[in-house]
Amino acid sequence: MDVLTFRDYCLSLPFTEECTPFDETTLVYKVGGRMYAFADMVDFCRVALKCDPDEALQLRERYPREITPAYHANKRLWNDVRTTGDLPDAFIREQIRNSYLLVLRQNVTPRALRDELLAYVEVHGIPEK
């Protein structure tokens, strides 16, 4: 996966915001004001994605060379997924989608906003490609 494909997919997810709050090269994607993905656009070799703690461990065990604890994030909740390895783009998109849904369901506040965004997603769906 290249950085433009990553960016296009993230921006295709409903209510996604793109910003660069850390520096001018780190792309950050948020839903409801909460981060679900970030990556360096110059050295695009991995993307950090939020993950359920148990699932994060399972993915790291299954793909030890491709998925590791995120370098600049809570290692329990965030995985770095290599974009230059053997993982197919469809798998990486699935992990981005899972991160987006996790943040949308658990981290977006206030509850009224979360419910509104979830209702929209239920009706309109989320792109898989």
Wavefront OBJ file of the C-alpha trace (Angstrom):
o trace
v 0.000 0.000 0.000
v 1.307 3.449 -0.819
v 0.602 6.685 1.039
v -1.944 7.940 -1.517
v -3.951 4.712 -1.333
v -3.855 4.904 2.472
v -4.963 8.548 2.439
v -7.749 7.949 -0.092
v -9.127 5.005 1.882
v -9.098 6.869 5.202
v -10.822 9.878 3.635
v -13.480 7.581 2.134
v -14.642 6.614 5.634
v -17.600 8.760 6.781
v -16.830 11.829 8.907
v -13.063 11.331 8.702
v -10.919 14.381 9.361
v -7.319 14.667 8.183
v -4.799 16.772 10.073
v -1.108 17.100 10.915
v -1.049 17.998 14.629
v 2.370 16.522 15.446
v 4.515 17.815 12.584
v 4.195 18.568 8.891
v 4.849 14.987 7.751
v 2.644 12.886 10.065
v -0.839 12.400 8.660
v -3.466 11.826 11.337
v -6.996 10.585 10.663
v -9.799 11.130 13.154
v -13.488 10.415 13.499
v -15.490 12.509 15.939
v -12.264 14.237 16.952
v -10.571 10.957 17.976
v -7.563 9.419 16.214
v -7.895 6.085 14.500
v -4.838 6.093 12.206
v -1.578 7.918 11.672
v 1.479 7.543 9.478
v 4.483 9.441 8.231
v 3.798 10.524 4.655
v 7.505 10.842 3.754
v 8.740 7.563 5.255
v 5.558 5.585 4.621
v 6.591 2.097 5.714
v 4.028 1.560 8.478
v 0.700 2.858 9.700
v -0.378 3.043 13.343
v -3.900 1.750 13.981
v -5.945 1.481 17.144
v -6.909 -2.069 18.076
v -8.717 -4.036 20.750
v -5.974 -5.126 23.212
v -6.663 -8.856 22.849
v -6.871 -8.659 19.077
v -3.682 -6.563 18.989
v -1.782 -9.377 20.709
v -3.247 -12.021 18.409
v -2.295 -10.040 15.303
v 1.257 -9.510 16.601
v 1.613 -13.245 17.262
v 0.203 -14.196 13.865
v 2.214 -11.623 11.878
v 5.323 -10.945 14.010
v 7.327 -9.318 11.208
v 4.448 -7.257 9.851
v 2.533 -6.101 12.954
v 4.254 -4.728 16.046
v 3.347 -2.449 18.961
v 3.028 1.115 17.671
v 6.190 3.119 18.113
v 4.727 6.443 19.305
v 1.498 5.270 20.948
v 0.072 3.164 23.763
v 1.547 -0.251 22.961
v -1.478 -2.036 24.413
v -4.003 -0.294 22.146
v -2.078 0.603 18.985
v -0.359 -1.555 16.361
v 2.111 -0.568 13.677
v 1.188 -2.362 10.454
v 3.931 -2.541 7.824
v 2.826 -1.209 4.467
v 5.914 -2.435 2.619
v 5.774 -6.070 3.713
v 3.824 -9.120 2.668
v 0.402 -8.072 3.952
v -2.114 -7.533 1.142
v -3.682 -4.093 0.758
v -7.116 -5.605 1.460
v -5.881 -6.821 4.862
v -4.438 -3.389 5.683
v -7.730 -1.725 4.648
v -9.573 -4.170 6.919
v -7.350 -3.161 9.844
v -7.951 0.535 9.086
v -11.698 -0.124 8.968
v -11.570 -2.025 12.277
v -9.657 0.838 13.897
v -12.166 3.365 12.586
v -15.134 1.358 13.911
v -13.463 0.746 17.284
v -12.842 4.458 17.788
v -16.306 5.363 16.547
v -17.993 2.881 18.902
v -15.856 3.427 21.999
v -14.104 6.776 21.942
v -16.319 9.351 20.268
v -17.992 11.648 22.785
v -20.468 13.045 23.564
v -22.760 10.053 23.281
v -25.252 11.964 21.138
v -22.562 12.564 18.519
v -21.489 8.916 18.657
v -25.079 7.747 18.199
v -25.594 10.131 15.268
v -22.418 8.977 13.502
v -23.169 5.290 14.130
v -26.712 5.711 12.781
v -25.317 7.249 9.589
v -22.756 4.446 9.180
v -25.447 1.787 9.729
v -27.603 3.282 6.982
v -24.896 4.142 4.455
v -22.228 1.553 5.268
v -18.467 1.808 5.110
v -16.408 1.366 1.950
v -14.331 -1.804 1.932
v -12.035 -0.722 -0.906
l 1 2 3 4 5 6 7 8 9 10 11 12 13 14 15 16 17 18 19 20 21 22 23 24 25 26 27 28 29 30 31 32 33 34 35 36 37 38 39 40 41 42 43 44 45 46 47 48 49 50 51 52 53 54 55 56 57 58 59 60 61 62 63 64 65 66 67 68 69 70 71 72 73 74 75 76 77 78 79 80 81 82 83 84 85 86 87 88 89 90 91 92 93 94 95 96 97 98 99 100 101 102 103 104 105 106 107 108 109 110 111 112 113 114 115 116 117 118 119 120 121 122 123 124 125 126 127 128 129
